[in-house]
Amino acid sequence: MFRCPADGGGSSDKIGGSPDVARENPLARDCQALLLIHSRAVSGYEEEKRVMNLSLVAAVLLLIAKVTAAVATGSSAIYSDAAESVVHFLAVVFAAWALRLSHKPADETHHFGHDKVSFLSAGFEGAMISAAALLIFYEAIRQMIFGVRLENLGIGIAITTAAALVNLVLGLSLVAVGKRRNSPLLRANGMHVLTDVWSSAAVLVALGLVMLTDWPWWDPIAAMLAAANILRVGAKLIRESLAGLLDESDPGVETKIRELLDRETEAHGLTYHNFRYRHSGRTHWVEFHLVFDDEISVRRAHGQATTVEAAVARLLHPDGRVISHLEPRSAEHEEESWEER
């Protein structure tokens, strides 16, 4: 795995030497670049915590507002919106805990860290969304059987509109930060918030049609349409969660890594094989074998391998972990049984 040396270039925790040393020593330059990446990772975690805390506060306030609107109007569409908000609040609490756990460093019992909990959180959120959708279906069908009774629609429309606008801004922010930080946990939370926007929009359309046409059945119909969309998003989150837990590769990221490896190995007169890549929720793990001429010294081969590893780590900043295995060209095709796939 790429690590900064203890001497000359500095350690992985503190980079020693002056800028002139860095220019003369490529490894020192790589270490300085990776130290900057580490500092950005710390600031990125602070940004993730800020938006997650904001999501938690918003979930509490919007839940109170929507329950108030549902009680005031008796609308099954608003009730469905409120039910989804109850589920969302529980999911955000779980996601906030998972975010903190995912950034906990490796320990004696978790050698690869804790960031796979991000996929667990996304799956939990997807399951909760799906449960909310089924609850909304139930309430809408119940109202269609026993009749629809609506009142105070103006209050319900005002509260639902305000909630939709808040969720729209919050959801887009969560998705943006999740994509920028490559966090499935934040993306899942943002997608959940945006499903709330869709359900609120369906509520507003339904209540507007009820007021225009004086036909109350628009209300349960809109609730069922919103539930169908929520169920679709929930299923997508569960599928993405399972893909992450099973280490499904990302073709786009894998292509970028291979293109970089092709350039780096060609520049050093090397070849590589046994490439593996996976994303564990926050960390990119990359492994490959580098093939050197038999006559090269171990020290020189190690230096070239470290340069290649550092290039891949920079590509995957701030959470790239790169491991290479050095092989002589005469043993290039003599794979160990545990390396075969």
JOMOUR-V915519 format. One record per run of one state. SS is the DSSP state (hx for helix, st for strand, lp for the rest). FROM is the first residue (numbers start at 0). TO is the last residue. If there is no record, write none. Layout:
SS & FROM & TO
SS & FROM & TO
This chain:
lp & 0 & 17
hx & 18 & 23
lp & 24 & 24
hx & 25 & 72
lp & 73 & 74
hx & 75 & 101
lp & 102 & 115
hx & 116 & 145
lp & 146 & 151
hx & 152 & 179
lp & 180 & 182
hx & 183 & 212
lp & 213 & 216
hx & 217 & 244
lp & 245 & 249
hx & 250 & 266
lp & 267 & 269
st & 270 & 278
lp & 279 & 282
st & 283 & 291
lp & 292 & 296
hx & 297 & 314
lp & 315 & 318
st & 319 & 327
hx & 328 & 330
lp & 331 & 335
hx & 336 & 338
lp & 339 & 340
